[in-house]
Amino acid sequence: MQSTKPNCSPLLLTFTCLNFLSYIHTSFSIDLCNPSDKNTLLQISSHFNNTSPFTTWLPNTDCCATWFGVECDTRGRVTFLQVGEADDVVGEIPSVIGNLPFLQFLELVELPHLSGGIPQTITKLTNLKHLIFLANNLSGPIPNFISQLKELIDIDLSQNSFSGPIPSSLGQRTKLQFVNFGSNQLSGPIPASLGRIKTLVQLYLYINNLTGPLPSSLGSLPNLDELNISQNKLIGSIPPNFGSFKNPDLQLDLSFNSITGPLPTNLGRVNITAINLSNNRFTGDASFMFGNQKTVLTSINLSNNQFKFDFSNTGLPPGLKNLDISHNMIYGSLPKNIGQLPLQTIDVSFNQLCGQIPTGRRLKRFSANKFSNNKCLCGLPLPACN
């Protein structure tokens, strides 16, 4: 019988030969994708009317090889699912999404018309490590059943419309390293149980309606390197054990709340790289937050509070790039070495400072309004001293 293989010259593979060999390879290739997982993905695509993110999800192709946003393990089980950046994905998360038992990474991001809540079937994803529902239009409460995902490492529900309290049961997830619930409409207190997640590295709760005091339990998180609870309605004072943070690169943002009282002095012993306490109701001395021995501190913002202390002999961190102490009752003069710092931004306005502004080429870059409305501060860029 005559062979169907074309007589392709070893010196010249023609376009016809290449096409034929590609056809033979495609015809006999094995579809790695698990049939059950593939069927689930096709149901997800159908639920969203096979819109733009699913154009490569073709039934006669291998979901592990050619489907955008899908990855599999060596057995053909789907472990990674990513759908994002599409205006035409409309509706709620389908409950069938729970039928991917080997899924480890689930990301639904920047889908402005993805609405509704988180389906309970997500608890069937017992291998899930990364849950990212970022910048959608999801709403309703953050459900308690999220805590049933025992392998969870990262959870990001930021930039949605979630409301209600933060589930205290989240404190049961002892593998969590990253939690971001920022830019939602969450209310109620910050659960003290979050302090039990000793693996937690970053906690973001910014831009919500959270109330009550800062739970002291957060101060016992040994690995925390970033805590951002800005733009809420928190009250009370900073717990003394916030001076127990151990991470050498901590960033702390408590700005735009109603936190009161003096700062705990042991907070000055923490290795903070950036701290923002602005727009609260803090009082008293904050000079211990500075110091020329603080080699890692690059940014400090104490503005719009009621701090009152002598700034004259305050040691300044040698690597300080951003300094804002405006709108307080800080008195004395500016430290003499302030002009030698690598400052990128500065604002000392609306205080009770006096004396000549130290000379320094870096200070010449800043406008007069950054030094204005003080008791008797003078010299460039302000008018000359008498």
DRENDO-1510 file (C-alpha; in Angstrom, 1 decimal, always signed):
<recs>
REC; n; res; u; v; w
REC; 1; MET; +0.0; +0.0; +0.0 .
REC; 2; GLN; +1.3; +3.4; -0.9 .
REC; 3; SER; +2.6; +5.4; +2.1 .
REC; 4; THR; +0.7; +8.6; +3.0 .
REC; 5; LYS; +3.8; +10.2; +4.2 .
REC; 6; PRO; +5.0; +12.9; +1.7 .
REC; 7; ASN; +8.5; +12.6; +0.2 .
REC; 8; CYS; +10.0; +15.5; +2.1 .
REC; 9; SER; +13.6; +16.3; +1.0 .
REC; 10; PRO; +16.0; +16.4; +4.0 .
REC; 11; LEU; +17.5; +19.5; +2.4 .
REC; 12; LEU; +14.3; +21.4; +1.8 .
REC; 13; LEU; +11.2; +21.0; +3.9 .
REC; 14; THR; +8.4; +22.6; +1.9 .
REC; 15; PHE; +5.5; +24.5; +3.4 .
REC; 16; THR; +3.2; +21.6; +2.4 .
REC; 17; CYS; +5.4; +19.1; +4.3 .
REC; 18; LEU; +5.4; +21.2; +7.4 .
REC; 19; ASN; +1.7; +21.5; +7.4 .
REC; 20; PHE; +1.2; +17.8; +6.9 .
REC; 21; LEU; +3.5; +16.9; +9.8 .
REC; 22; SER; +1.8; +19.4; +12.0 .
REC; 23; TYR; -1.5; +17.8; +11.1 .
REC; 24; ILE; -0.2; +14.3; +11.9 .
REC; 25; HIS; +1.1; +15.5; +15.3 .
REC; 26; THR; -2.1; +17.3; +16.2 .
REC; 27; SER; -4.2; +14.3; +15.2 .
REC; 28; PHE; -2.4; +11.9; +17.4 .
REC; 29; SER; -1.6; +14.2; +20.4 .
REC; 30; ILE; -3.1; +13.3; +23.7 .
REC; 31; ASP; -5.4; +15.6; +25.5 .
REC; 32; LEU; -3.8; +16.0; +28.9 .
REC; 33; CYS; -6.7; +17.9; +30.5 .
REC; 34; ASN; -8.8; +15.9; +32.9 .
REC; 35; PRO; -12.3; +15.5; +31.4 .
REC; 36; SER; -14.1; +16.5; +34.6 .
REC; 37; ASP; -12.0; +19.6; +35.0 .
REC; 38; LYS; -12.4; +20.5; +31.4 .
REC; 39; ASN; -16.2; +20.1; +31.6 .
REC; 40; THR; -16.2; +22.4; +34.7 .
REC; 41; LEU; -14.2; +25.1; +32.8 .
REC; 42; LEU; -16.5; +24.9; +29.8 .
REC; 43; GLN; -19.5; +25.4; +32.2 .
REC; 44; ILE; -17.8; +28.5; +33.7 .
REC; 45; SER; -17.2; +29.9; +30.2 .
REC; 46; SER; -20.8; +29.2; +29.2 .
REC; 47; HIS; -22.0; +30.8; +32.4 .
REC; 48; PHE; -20.3; +34.0; +31.2 .
REC; 49; ASN; -21.6; +33.6; +27.6 .
REC; 50; ASN; -18.1; +32.6; +26.3 .
REC; 51; THR; -16.9; +36.2; +26.5 .
REC; 52; SER; -13.5; +37.6; +25.7 .
REC; 53; PRO; -11.4; +35.9; +28.4 .
REC; 54; PHE; -12.6; +32.5; +27.2 .
REC; 55; THR; -11.9; +32.8; +23.5 .
REC; 56; THR; -9.1; +30.2; +23.7 .
REC; 57; TRP; -11.3; +27.8; +25.7 .
REC; 58; LEU; -12.3; +25.6; +22.7 .
REC; 59; PRO; -13.9; +22.1; +23.4 .
REC; 60; ASN; -11.7; +20.3; +20.9 .
REC; 61; THR; -8.4; +21.6; +22.4 .
REC; 62; ASP; -6.3; +20.7; +25.4 .
REC; 63; CYS; -7.2; +23.0; +28.3 .
REC; 64; CYS; -3.8; +22.4; +29.8 .
REC; 65; ALA; -1.9; +23.4; +26.7 .
REC; 66; THR; -3.7; +26.2; +24.9 .
REC; 67; TRP; -6.3; +27.7; +27.2 .
REC; 68; PHE; -5.4; +31.2; +28.4 .
REC; 69; GLY; -5.3; +31.5; +32.2 .
REC; 70; VAL; -5.3; +27.8; +32.9 .
REC; 71; GLU; -2.5; +25.6; +34.1 .
REC; 72; CYS; -2.4; +21.9; +35.1 .
REC; 73; ASP; -0.2; +19.5; +37.0 .
REC; 74; THR; +1.4; +16.5; +35.4 .
REC; 75; ARG; -1.8; +14.4; +35.8 .
REC; 76; GLY; -3.8; +17.0; +33.9 .
REC; 77; ARG; -5.7; +18.3; +36.9 .
REC; 78; VAL; -6.3; +22.1; +36.8 .
REC; 79; THR; -4.3; +23.8; +39.5 .
REC; 80; PHE; -4.4; +27.4; +38.3 .
REC; 81; LEU; -7.3; +29.5; +37.0 .
REC; 82; GLN; -7.0; +33.2; +36.2 .
REC; 83; VAL; -9.7; +35.4; +34.6 .
REC; 84; GLY; -9.2; +39.1; +34.5 .
REC; 85; GLU; -9.3; +42.5; +32.9 .
REC; 86; ALA; -12.6; +42.2; +31.0 .
REC; 87; ASP; -15.7; +44.4; +30.9 .
REC; 88; ASP; -17.8; +41.8; +29.3 .
REC; 89; VAL; -17.8; +39.3; +32.1 .
REC; 90; VAL; -21.2; +39.9; +33.6 .
REC; 91; GLY; -22.9; +38.1; +36.5 .
REC; 92; GLU; -22.1; +36.2; +39.6 .
REC; 93; ILE; -19.4; +33.6; +40.3 .
REC; 94; PRO; -20.9; +30.3; +39.3 .
REC; 95; SER; -21.2; +27.6; +42.0 .
REC; 96; VAL; -19.6; +25.1; +39.6 .
REC; 97; ILE; -16.3; +26.7; +40.3 .
REC; 98; GLY; -16.1; +24.5; +43.3 .
REC; 99; ASN; -15.7; +21.4; +41.1 .
REC; 100; LEU; -12.0; +21.9; +40.5 .
REC; 101; PRO; -10.7; +19.8; +43.5 .
REC; 102; PHE; -7.0; +20.3; +42.7 .
REC; 103; LEU; -7.1; +24.1; +42.2 .
REC; 104; GLN; -4.4; +25.9; +44.2 .
REC; 105; PHE; -4.6; +29.4; +42.6 .
REC; 106; LEU; -7.8; +31.2; +41.8 .
REC; 107; GLU; -7.7; +34.7; +40.5 .
REC; 108; LEU; -10.7; +36.8; +39.3 .
REC; 109; VAL; -9.4; +40.3; +38.9 .
REC; 110; GLU; -10.5; +43.6; +37.3 .
REC; 111; LEU; -13.9; +42.4; +36.3 .
REC; 112; PRO; -16.1; +45.4; +37.0 .
REC; 113; HIS; -19.3; +43.6; +36.2 .
REC; 114; LEU; -18.6; +40.5; +38.3 .
REC; 115; SER; -21.2; +40.9; +41.1 .
REC; 116; GLY; -22.8; +39.0; +43.9 .
REC; 117; GLY; -21.1; +37.2; +46.8 .
REC; 118; ILE; -18.7; +34.3; +47.2 .
REC; 119; PRO; -20.4; +31.0; +46.6 .
REC; 120; GLN; -20.2; +28.4; +49.4 .
REC; 121; THR; -19.1; +25.8; +47.0 .
REC; 122; ILE; -15.7; +27.4; +47.1 .
REC; 123; THR; -15.1; +25.4; +50.3 .
REC; 124; LYS; -14.8; +22.3; +48.1 .
REC; 125; LEU; -11.5; +23.7; +46.9 .
REC; 126; THR; -9.5; +22.0; +49.7 .
REC; 127; ASN; -6.2; +22.5; +48.0 .
REC; 128; LEU; -6.6; +26.3; +47.4 .
REC; 129; LYS; -3.6; +28.4; +48.6 .
REC; 130; HIS; -4.2; +31.7; +46.8 .
REC; 131; LEU; -7.6; +33.3; +46.6 .
REC; 132; ILE; -7.5; +36.6; +44.7 .
REC; 133; PHE; -10.8; +38.4; +44.0 .
REC; 134; LEU; -9.3; +41.9; +43.3 .
REC; 135; ALA; -11.1; +45.0; +41.9 .
REC; 136; ASN; -14.4; +43.5; +41.0 .
REC; 137; ASN; -18.0; +44.5; +42.1 .
REC; 138; LEU; -18.5; +41.7; +44.6 .
REC; 139; SER; -20.7; +42.4; +47.6 .
REC; 140; GLY; -22.3; +41.0; +50.7 .
REC; 141; PRO; -20.4; +39.8; +53.7 .
REC; 142; ILE; -17.0; +38.1; +53.7 .
REC; 143; PRO; -18.4; +34.6; +54.6 .
REC; 144; ASN; -17.3; +32.6; +57.6 .
REC; 145; PHE; -16.9; +29.6; +55.5 .
REC; 146; ILE; -13.7; +31.1; +54.0 .
REC; 147; SER; -12.0; +29.8; +57.1 .
REC; 148; GLN; -12.7; +26.3; +55.9 .
REC; 149; LEU; -9.9; +26.7; +53.3 .
REC; 150; LYS; -7.2; +25.2; +55.5 .
REC; 151; GLU; -4.3; +25.5; +52.9 .
REC; 152; LEU; -4.9; +29.2; +52.3 .
REC; 153; ILE; -1.7; +31.4; +52.2 .
REC; 154; ASP; -2.9; +34.5; +50.4 .
REC; 155; ILE; -6.4; +36.1; +50.3 .
REC; 156; ASP; -7.0; +39.4; +48.5 .
REC; 157; LEU; -10.6; +40.7; +48.4 .
REC; 158; SER; -9.6; +44.3; +48.0 .
REC; 159; GLN; -11.4; +46.9; +45.8 .
REC; 160; ASN; -14.9; +45.4; +46.0 .
REC; 161; SER; -18.1; +46.3; +47.9 .
REC; 162; PHE; -17.9; +43.7; +50.7 .
REC; 163; SER; -19.7; +44.8; +53.8 .
REC; 164; GLY; -20.3; +43.6; +57.4 .
REC; 165; PRO; -17.7; +42.4; +59.8 .
REC; 166; ILE; -14.4; +40.6; +59.3 .
REC; 167; PRO; -15.0; +37.0; +60.2 .
REC; 168; SER; -13.2; +36.2; +63.5 .
REC; 169; SER; -12.9; +32.6; +62.3 .
REC; 170; LEU; -10.2; +33.8; +59.9 .
REC; 171; GLY; -7.9; +33.5; +62.9 .
REC; 172; GLN; -8.0; +29.8; +62.5 .
REC; 173; ARG; -6.1; +29.9; +59.3 .
REC; 174; THR; -2.6; +29.4; +60.7 .
REC; 175; LYS; -0.9; +29.3; +57.3 .
REC; 176; LEU; -2.0; +32.8; +56.1 .
REC; 177; GLN; +0.8; +35.2; +55.2 .
REC; 178; PHE; -1.1; +37.9; +53.2 .
REC; 179; VAL; -4.6; +39.4; +53.9 .
REC; 180; ASN; -5.9; +42.3; +51.9 .
REC; 181; PHE; -9.5; +43.5; +52.6 .
REC; 182; GLY; -8.8; +47.1; +51.7 .
REC; 183; SER; -11.2; +49.4; +49.8 .
REC; 184; ASN; -14.4; +47.8; +50.8 .
REC; 185; GLN; -17.3; +48.7; +53.1 .
REC; 186; LEU; -16.4; +46.5; +56.1 .
REC; 187; SER; -17.6; +47.5; +59.5 .
REC; 188; GLY; -17.3; +46.5; +63.1 .
REC; 189; PRO; -14.2; +45.9; +65.1 .
REC; 190; ILE; -10.9; +44.3; +63.9 .
REC; 191; PRO; -11.1; +40.8; +65.3 .
REC; 192; ALA; -8.5; +40.1; +68.0 .
REC; 193; SER; -8.3; +36.6; +66.6 .
REC; 194; LEU; -6.2; +37.9; +63.7 .
REC; 195; GLY; -3.3; +38.1; +66.2 .
REC; 196; ARG; -3.3; +34.3; +66.3 .
REC; 197; ILE; -2.1; +34.0; +62.7 .
REC; 198; LYS; +1.6; +34.0; +63.6 .
REC; 199; THR; +2.6; +33.4; +59.9 .
REC; 200; LEU; +1.0; +36.7; +58.9 .
REC; 201; VAL; +3.4; +39.0; +57.0 .
REC; 202; GLN; +1.1; +41.7; +55.5 .
REC; 203; LEU; -2.3; +42.9; +56.7 .
REC; 204; TYR; -4.2; +45.5; +54.7 .
REC; 205; LEU; -7.6; +46.8; +56.1 .
REC; 206; TYR; -7.4; +50.3; +54.7 .
REC; 207; ILE; -10.4; +52.4; +53.4 .
REC; 208; ASN; -13.3; +50.7; +55.3 .
REC; 209; ASN; -15.7; +51.6; +58.1 .
REC; 210; LEU; -14.0; +49.6; +60.8 .
REC; 211; THR; -14.6; +50.9; +64.4 .
REC; 212; GLY; -13.4; +50.3; +67.9 .
REC; 213; PRO; -9.8; +50.2; +69.2 .
REC; 214; LEU; -6.7; +48.6; +67.7 .
REC; 215; PRO; -6.6; +45.0; +69.1 .
REC; 216; SER; -3.4; +44.5; +71.1 .
REC; 217; SER; -3.1; +41.0; +69.7 .
REC; 218; LEU; -1.8; +42.5; +66.5 .
REC; 219; GLY; +1.4; +43.6; +68.3 .
REC; 220; SER; +2.3; +39.9; +68.9 .
REC; 221; LEU; +2.5; +39.0; +65.2 .
REC; 222; PRO; +6.2; +38.1; +64.9 .
REC; 223; ASN; +6.6; +38.2; +61.1 .
REC; 224; LEU; +4.5; +41.2; +60.3 .
REC; 225; ASP; +6.3; +43.7; +58.0 .
REC; 226; GLU; +3.3; +45.8; +56.8 .
REC; 227; LEU; +0.2; +46.9; +58.6 .
REC; 228; ASN; -2.1; +49.3; +56.9 .
REC; 229; ILE; -5.4; +50.2; +58.7 .
REC; 230; SER; -5.7; +53.7; +57.4 .
REC; 231; GLN; -8.9; +55.5; +56.6 .
REC; 232; ASN; -11.2; +53.8; +59.0 .
REC; 233; LYS; -13.0; +55.0; +62.2 .
REC; 234; LEU; -10.8; +53.5; +64.8 .
REC; 235; ILE; -10.6; +55.0; +68.3 .
REC; 236; GLY; -8.6; +54.5; +71.5 .
REC; 237; SER; -4.9; +54.5; +71.7 .
REC; 238; ILE; -2.0; +52.5; +70.3 .
REC; 239; PRO; -1.6; +49.4; +72.5 .
REC; 240; PRO; +1.8; +49.3; +74.3 .
REC; 241; ASN; +2.7; +46.0; +72.8 .
REC; 242; PHE; +2.9; +47.6; +69.4 .
REC; 243; GLY; +6.4; +48.2; +70.5 .
REC; 244; SER; +7.0; +44.5; +70.3 .
REC; 245; PHE; +7.1; +44.2; +66.5 .
REC; 246; LYS; +10.2; +42.3; +65.6 .
REC; 247; ASN; +10.4; +42.6; +61.8 .
REC; 248; PRO; +13.4; +44.8; +60.8 .
REC; 249; ASP; +11.5; +46.4; +57.9 .
REC; 250; LEU; +8.1; +47.2; +59.3 .
REC; 251; GLN; +5.8; +49.7; +57.5 .
REC; 252; LEU; +3.0; +51.0; +59.7 .
REC; 253; ASP; +0.1; +53.1; +58.4 .
REC; 254; LEU; -2.7; +54.2; +60.9 .
REC; 255; SER; -3.5; +57.4; +59.2 .
REC; 256; PHE; -7.0; +59.0; +58.9 .
REC; 257; ASN; -8.6; +57.5; +62.0 .
REC; 258; SER; -9.6; +58.9; +65.4 .
REC; 259; ILE; -6.8; +57.3; +67.5 .
REC; 260; THR; -5.9; +59.4; +70.5 .
REC; 261; GLY; -3.4; +59.7; +73.3 .
REC; 262; PRO; +0.4; +59.8; +73.5 .
REC; 263; LEU; +2.4; +57.2; +71.6 .
REC; 264; PRO; +3.8; +54.3; +73.6 .
REC; 265; THR; +7.5; +55.1; +74.1 .
REC; 266; ASN; +8.5; +51.5; +73.2 .
REC; 267; LEU; +7.2; +52.1; +69.7 .
REC; 268; GLY; +10.3; +54.2; +69.2 .
REC; 269; ARG; +12.4; +51.0; +69.6 .
REC; 270; VAL; +10.8; +49.2; +66.7 .
REC; 271; ASN; +12.8; +49.0; +63.4 .
REC; 272; ILE; +10.3; +50.9; +61.3 .
REC; 273; THR; +11.1; +51.9; +57.7 .
REC; 274; ALA; +7.9; +53.9; +57.1 .
REC; 275; ILE; +5.3; +55.2; +59.6 .
REC; 276; ASN; +2.2; +57.3; +58.9 .
REC; 277; LEU; +0.2; +58.4; +61.9 .
REC; 278; SER; -1.3; +61.5; +60.2 .
REC; 279; ASN; -4.9; +62.8; +60.6 .
REC; 280; ASN; -5.6; +61.3; +64.1 .
REC; 281; ARG; -5.8; +62.9; +67.5 .
REC; 282; PHE; -2.4; +62.0; +69.0 .
REC; 283; THR; -0.9; +64.2; +71.7 .
REC; 284; GLY; +2.3; +64.6; +73.6 .
REC; 285; ASP; +5.9; +63.9; +72.7 .
REC; 286; ALA; +6.8; +62.0; +69.5 .
REC; 287; SER; +10.5; +62.9; +69.4 .
REC; 288; PHE; +11.5; +59.4; +70.3 .
REC; 289; MET; +10.2; +58.3; +66.9 .
REC; 290; PHE; +13.2; +60.0; +65.4 .
REC; 291; GLY; +16.9; +59.4; +66.1 .
REC; 292; ASN; +20.1; +59.4; +64.1 .
REC; 293; GLN; +20.6; +55.7; +65.1 .
REC; 294; LYS; +17.4; +54.8; +63.1 .
REC; 295; THR; +19.2; +53.8; +59.9 .
REC; 296; VAL; +16.3; +52.1; +58.3 .
REC; 297; LEU; +13.7; +54.8; +58.8 .
REC; 298; THR; +13.0; +56.6; +55.5 .
REC; 299; SER; +9.5; +58.1; +55.9 .
REC; 300; ILE; +7.6; +59.6; +58.8 .
REC; 301; ASN; +4.3; +61.4; +58.7 .
REC; 302; LEU; +2.9; +62.9; +62.0 .
REC; 303; SER; +0.8; +65.6; +60.4 .
REC; 304; ASN; -2.6; +66.8; +61.5 .
REC; 305; ASN; -2.3; +65.7; +65.1 .
REC; 306; GLN; -1.7; +67.5; +68.4 .
REC; 307; PHE; +1.9; +66.5; +69.0 .
REC; 308; LYS; +3.8; +69.0; +71.2 .
REC; 309; PHE; +7.6; +68.7; +71.7 .
REC; 310; ASP; +10.9; +70.5; +71.1 .
REC; 311; PHE; +12.3; +69.7; +67.7 .
REC; 312; SER; +15.6; +71.5; +68.2 .
REC; 313; ASN; +17.8; +68.7; +69.3 .
REC; 314; THR; +15.9; +65.8; +67.8 .
REC; 315; GLY; +18.2; +63.4; +66.0 .
REC; 316; LEU; +17.2; +62.7; +62.4 .
REC; 317; PRO; +17.6; +59.4; +60.6 .
REC; 318; PRO; +20.4; +59.6; +58.1 .
REC; 319; GLY; +18.3; +58.0; +55.3 .
REC; 320; LEU; +15.2; +60.1; +55.9 .
REC; 321; LYS; +13.5; +60.8; +52.5 .
REC; 322; ASN; +10.0; +61.9; +53.5 .
REC; 323; LEU; +9.2; +64.1; +56.5 .
REC; 324; ASP; +5.8; +65.6; +57.4 .
REC; 325; ILE; +5.2; +67.1; +60.8 .
REC; 326; SER; +2.8; +69.8; +59.7 .
REC; 327; HIS; -0.3; +70.9; +61.6 .
REC; 328; ASN; +0.9; +70.2; +65.1 .
REC; 329; MET; +2.2; +72.2; +68.0 .
REC; 330; ILE; +5.8; +71.3; +67.6 .
REC; 331; TYR; +8.2; +74.1; +68.8 .
REC; 332; GLY; +11.9; +74.9; +68.9 .
REC; 333; SER; +14.1; +75.1; +65.8 .
REC; 334; LEU; +14.7; +72.8; +62.9 .
REC; 335; PRO; +17.6; +70.4; +63.6 .
REC; 336; LYS; +20.9; +71.7; +62.1 .
REC; 337; ASN; +21.5; +68.6; +59.9 .
REC; 338; ILE; +18.1; +68.6; +58.2 .
REC; 339; GLY; +19.7; +70.2; +55.1 .
REC; 340; GLN; +22.1; +67.3; +54.6 .
REC; 341; LEU; +19.4; +64.6; +54.6 .
REC; 342; PRO; +18.3; +62.9; +51.3 .
REC; 343; LEU; +14.9; +64.5; +51.6 .
REC; 344; GLN; +12.5; +64.1; +48.7 .
REC; 345; THR; +9.5; +65.6; +50.5 .
REC; 346; ILE; +9.2; +67.9; +53.6 .
REC; 347; ASP; +6.4; +69.7; +55.3 .
REC; 348; VAL; +6.9; +71.4; +58.7 .
REC; 349; SER; +4.2; +74.1; +58.2 .
REC; 350; PHE; +1.6; +75.1; +60.8 .
REC; 351; ASN; +3.6; +74.6; +63.9 .
REC; 352; GLN; +5.4; +76.8; +66.5 .
REC; 353; LEU; +8.9; +76.6; +65.1 .
REC; 354; CYS; +11.4; +79.4; +65.3 .
REC; 355; GLY; +14.8; +80.4; +64.1 .
REC; 356; GLN; +16.7; +80.2; +60.8 .
REC; 357; ILE; +16.0; +77.4; +58.4 .
REC; 358; PRO; +19.3; +75.5; +58.1 .
REC; 359; THR; +21.2; +75.9; +54.8 .
REC; 360; GLY; +21.5; +73.0; +52.5 .
REC; 361; ARG; +21.2; +72.5; +48.7 .
REC; 362; ARG; +18.4; +69.9; +49.1 .
REC; 363; LEU; +16.2; +72.3; +51.1 .
REC; 364; LYS; +16.3; +74.9; +48.2 .
REC; 365; ARG; +14.1; +72.6; +46.1 .
REC; 366; PHE; +11.1; +73.0; +48.4 .
REC; 367; SER; +8.5; +75.8; +48.3 .
REC; 368; ALA; +7.9; +78.4; +51.0 .
REC; 369; ASN; +4.5; +76.9; +51.9 .
REC; 370; LYS; +6.2; +73.8; +53.3 .
REC; 371; PHE; +7.7; +76.0; +56.0 .
REC; 372; SER; +5.0; +78.6; +56.4 .
REC; 373; ASN; +2.7; +79.4; +59.3 .
REC; 374; ASN; +5.2; +78.9; +62.1 .
REC; 375; LYS; +5.9; +81.2; +65.1 .
REC; 376; CYS; +9.0; +82.8; +63.8 .
REC; 377; LEU; +10.7; +80.5; +61.3 .
REC; 378; CYS; +12.8; +82.5; +58.8 .
REC; 379; GLY; +15.4; +82.3; +56.1 .
REC; 380; LEU; +15.2; +80.8; +52.6 .
REC; 381; PRO; +12.8; +79.9; +51.2 .
REC; 382; LEU; +11.0; +82.1; +53.7 .
REC; 383; PRO; +11.9; +85.8; +54.2 .
REC; 384; ALA; +15.2; +86.6; +55.7 .
REC; 385; CYS; +15.7; +86.6; +59.5 .
REC; 386; ASN; +15.8; +90.0; +61.2 .
</recs>
